[in-house]
Amino acid sequence: MGEREVPSRDAPEPAAPQPGTGSPKSWGAVPLEPPSCASARLPGTLAHARAAPRQAGALGKEEEEEEEEKEDAEDSASAAATAAAAPALGSLLASRRLSLDLYPGGCGLLLHLLGEGGAAAALQGVEFLRLNCHEEQVGAALAVLPRLRRLRSLVLKGGHLRDDGGSCLRGALTTLPPGLSALAHLVHLDLSFNSLRVLPACIPEMRRLEALLLSHNLLEGLPEALGALRALTFLSVSSNCLRALPPGMAQMSALQRLDLSENLLEMVPEEIGALSSLSELSLASNRLRSLPESLASLRSLRLLLLHSNLLVSVPLGLARLPLLTRLDLRDNRLRDVPPEIQEAPFVRLQGNPLGVPEPIPAAPSGEDPAPEVPRILLASDADSFTVTSRGCSVALACGVRMLFPPGATAAPTTVRYQQLPPEPRLVWLGPHDALLSAVLELQPHGTPFQQEVHLWLPFVPPRARHGCQVVVRTLSGQTWKDLDTRLEKEEKPKRLWASCRVPHFSWFLVVARPVEDSCSVPREGTLLCSSGDPGVKVIFPAGVTAEPRHVRMQVVRVAAWALGEDVEDAVSPLLCLSQDSPHSFLCPVTIQLPLPPGITGLSLDRARLHLLHGDPRVPAWNDITAQVALDLSYLYARFQVTHFSWYWLWYTTKSCVEGLARKVYDRLRLYRVNFIALQRRRDPEQVLLQCLPGRKVEPTLKRLQPRYRGPEPSDTVELFEGEQFFAAFERGIAIDADRPDCVAGRIAFVFYSHLKNVKEIYVTSTVDRKVQAVKGQVSFYRGAVPDAVPEEAVRRRKGPDALWLATLPIKLPRLPQEEGQGPLQGLSLASLNLGDAESGFLTQSNLLTVARRLGPDWQSVALHLGLSYPEVQRIQYAHRDDLDGQVRNMLFSWAERQMGQPGSIGQLLEALEQSDRRDVAEEVRAILELGRSKYRESIRRVGLASEGELHT
């Protein structure tokens, strides 16, 4: 999935006039007085609704009078409280602006102000008004707006509230009162994030309108009358349900910016070529299959976004538009593009099947069908397959899919693969990235294919969708590279894939990162806008560089919880800039950042505004406010730099803003987690250890409760993405088997927030359990497994500790006396070595470990191993009072028959998984991998194999 660039959807509000001598002097001195009881029951208010039944005779006269007295008292008290809590009118009005969307009950406050004589007169000069469309009284507030005759800008946006997933909620606005057409001076109207299905009839009558924002509504069409808005220069109807455009739009000859992205458009009318002033046009994320030739008539066009459609062709004339600086055709179905377009430096074509021939259509009835690409479905024990020049479609047991087109390899090639657990040496993550998949290794490394191979990787969806981008990351040479990625979804079964094309094989993984926007900066300069936050811009002037260089931009949103209890502090999004050149720019680059939420350039205290510069290589922040010139507008701050780094705007009264920024930055990257340690009910020696986010603790425990039991989860701790920690069993508890992730009896973990940080371990004890139960514990510590855990870290359990995280109790019950018999009593078996050199060996001791784990599940495993049902019954009867004897005899009798037979290890693993004992299957795989690694090490030690042979 590539970066997305769209024209700014927030049209600049008209410039505020400077207060002159004609401004009413009484504005700053008019207080907000409580309304009278009569005025408190205005139409559209709750008091008015309460009074309606009384007017209809719903109450008796005496009850009516008594009720009226009570309500008058309530209204007086409520009004007094409102007046006490509300700011003075002078503090609300700034340069004739009234931003009531910042105040709870702002619509009611407007009704109150217009009902007061002095305040109503003062409001007649208001030219800029903002209201919150989530409020119940918005309808009543709109009805009185025509009284504000000088109004030039009206913002009626929803989106102030969010759902549980963090998405903006639509406002309640479904239409506008006809009287709003009387606002003769209105030039700016913003109705974004509402519930409009039909364009209100009053809008085409607002003939002086210059900017109209309708994004994120439910509009299914636009009326022909919209063409009457001859003065309109900016129109945004993105993220609606438009299926067609009215030809009458061609009459809007002054239109300069038009955003129709994220709709359901299947065609564009030829009349669009009449918009002679149009400089920016976005038709991205629609269903367009073709474009009208008239687009080549838009001689003023500078930016044309057509990505994420179904285009199979584009007009040749687009390459000849004289002012065009960006033509985005990514993620379409273009197979053949004219050379004039393909070679133009301002064209983007990633994600198109360029050069790939059309698929062969199905053969007509009665004819032989065209040969299909061979399909390969690999079982869980397979780790390789062969690709020929015919190509093939491959599905791995881990869910990965691959498509080798015909001709990808000239000769038969053996492809080997393995899915590896993530660990720091195999995973590279940026400061704000999150891992979403395991690591897939495909061999041979670096060998180029004659045609790109299509790869689909399953992944876990990221929790934060807004401002987040999912990409496939691969190791190319010595550096990690993000590939152009598309996301694909399958409903049944419900899966998500990250799809990409690769020229050669390496290591691959799926990560979530902040949306990245990038561009190539030529000597003539350019403009880079954030697709996640249109208010963030970087302006490169002419002469900024001698040679073209590539720059990248990421914008990290800062949630309110990250600021902690500092409710007076506010911060802008964090801007991360980088480039591929080590040299500074030849002249200053201008950066625009939005001011922190709730702060405007006309009312802020400059002493509280700080610009921080961060170094991505070290966690340090420096206040550079005194070193740059901050140019403030109503909503934005601009400054100039000559080299790239990270930038952050803070609005705070704190003196040590650098230290505060370090804490908040760490808080942005930390995850609050809990540890659990549970023991299997029917086998207490099997311990499940897991580290999981706090919100998942309760549902996870509920799901595991039927099979596991254990203590309460640990207290909440904080971990970074990719941080290492380990678990150490203490006080008489030890690990029962060798494991690749076990070092000196300690289990190594790496925390990844979206993956299951869980391991099942079999434990034992050096204490004689026939005499007493063992009361031990498992402790979790930060960092990689050290040679020895410091004693002070083991003993100290309170206060801040840089090493110790948590401790949970583990109890092994006392064994009955009859269980002291040897595990092989009654069995006379020759020495066993099950398996072969390729898959690995299981010794007699290993099989005993497996037998101890199975318990009552042994019958299901036996049937899946191929034992007959009468044979299972005979074993059960022969050892009817000894469950362990039943398991051992079944497993060893099967193993004796498999001696020297190929595929026996795979058969055992498959039987365990089919019997829902994946925990034991993973234990067997760990034993096999440990044996193979020891064997390779011994071969290397005696010098019988080269280093290259050991890694094949």
Number of C-alpha atoms within 10 A of each C-alpha: 22 22 15 19 20 23 21 21 22 17 19 12 18 14 11 15 9 9 11 7 7 6 13 14 10 13 22 15 12 14 16 22 17 21 20 15 17 11 16 22 18 17 13 17 15 13 19 15 13 13 16 11 12 17 10 8 10 12 13 10 11 9 12 17 13 11 15 16 12 12 16 17 13 14 21 17 13 15 19 17 12 17 17 13 10 17 13 17 20 15 14 17 19 19 17 23 18 21 17 19 21 14 14 12 18 21 25 20 19 23 25 21 21 20 17 17 9 15 21 17 16 23 24 16 18 19 22 25 20 19 24 27 26 22 18 16 21 22 17 18 19 18 16 15 20 17 16 20 17 18 24 23 23 20 20 21 26 26 17 15 13 11 8 6 10 12 13 16 17 22 23 19 23 14 17 18 16 14 14 19 18 16 20 17 17 23 21 23 22 21 23 28 26 24 19 24 17 15 19 14 16 15 19 19 18 22 19 18 23 21 25 23 22 24 26 26 24 22 21 17 16 20 16 15 15 22 19 17 24 19 18 24 20 24 20 24 24 26 22 22 19 21 17 16 20 17 17 16 23 20 19 22 18 17 24 19 23 21 24 24 26 22 23 18 21 17 16 20 17 14 17 23 17 17 22 18 17 24 19 22 20 22 23 27 22 24 19 21 18 16 18 15 16 17 23 16 17 21 19 17 25 17 22 23 24 25 27 25 22 18 22 17 16 20 16 14 14 21 20 14 16 12 13 20 17 17 21 21 23 24 25 24 18 21 15 16 17 12 10 12 20 15 12 14 11 16 18 20 18 17 21 19 16 15 10 12 9 8 6 10 8 10 10 8 7 6 8 9 12 10 8 11 14 14 12 16 13 15 13 12 14 14 14 14 14 12 21 18 15 18 22 19 17 19 16 18 14 15 12 17 19 19 20 23 20 16 15 21 18 14 11 12 13 12 15 16 18 16 16 12 12 20 18 11 6 16 21 20 16 12 14 13 18 23 26 22 22 22 22 21 19 18 17 16 16 14 11 15 16 14 17 17 19 16 20 22 24 22 22 17 16 18 12 13 14 15 16 19 19 27 25 25 23 23 19 16 10 6 8 15 15 18 17 20 24 18 15 13 12 9 7 6 7 7 14 17 22 23 22 22 19 16 15 18 21 19 21 26 25 27 25 25 21 23 23 20 20 20 17 16 22 18 16 13 16 16 13 20 22 24 22 22 20 16 18 23 21 20 16 22 19 14 15 21 19 12 10 14 14 13 17 16 25 25 24 19 18 17 11 13 12 16 20 12 9 12 10 10 17 19 24 22 22 19 23 20 20 17 19 9 13 9 11 14 17 14 16 17 18 16 18 20 24 23 27 20 14 10 19 18 15 12 11 15 13 11 10 14 20 21 22 20 20 22 14 15 8 7 11 15 22 17 19 14 16 9 8 12 12 18 12 19 14 17 18 19 22 19 18 17 14 13 17 20 16 18 23 21 23 21 23 20 13 13 9 10 20 18 14 14 22 16 14 16 18 14 19 19 16 16 20 16 20 22 25 22 26 25 23 18 15 13 16 19 23 20 22 19 18 18 25 22 16 16 11 12 17 10 10 12 17 10 10 12 14 10 12 20 17 20 12 13 20 16 14 14 15 13 20 18 20 20 15 19 20 22 21 23 21 18 15 16 23 18 20 15 16 15 21 14 14 17 16 12 19 22 22 21 26 21 23 23 23 19 17 11 15 16 16 18 20 19 17 18 17 10 13 11 17 14 11 12 15 20 14 17 17 19 19 23 22 19 16 15 22 11 8 7 14 10 8 10 14 16 9 11 13 8 6 9 12 10 16 22 24 21 23 19 17 25 16 20 14 13 14 10 10 7 11 10 8 7 14 13 8 9 12 7 11 8 10 17 19 22 22 16 8 9 17 18 20 20 13 17 12 18 19 17 17 18 22 16 22 20 15 13 14 22 21 17 25 22 15 18 19 11 16 11 11 9 13 17 12 12 17 19 12 12 14 12 10 12 14 19 22 23 26 22 19 21 20 18 13 17 22 15 10 16 14 13 12 14 15 21 23 16 14 20 23 21 21 25 16 13 17 14 17 15 17 21 18 16 22 22 17 17 19 21 17 17 18 17 13 12 14 17 13 13 14 15 10 8 10 11 13 10 11 7 10 12 7 8
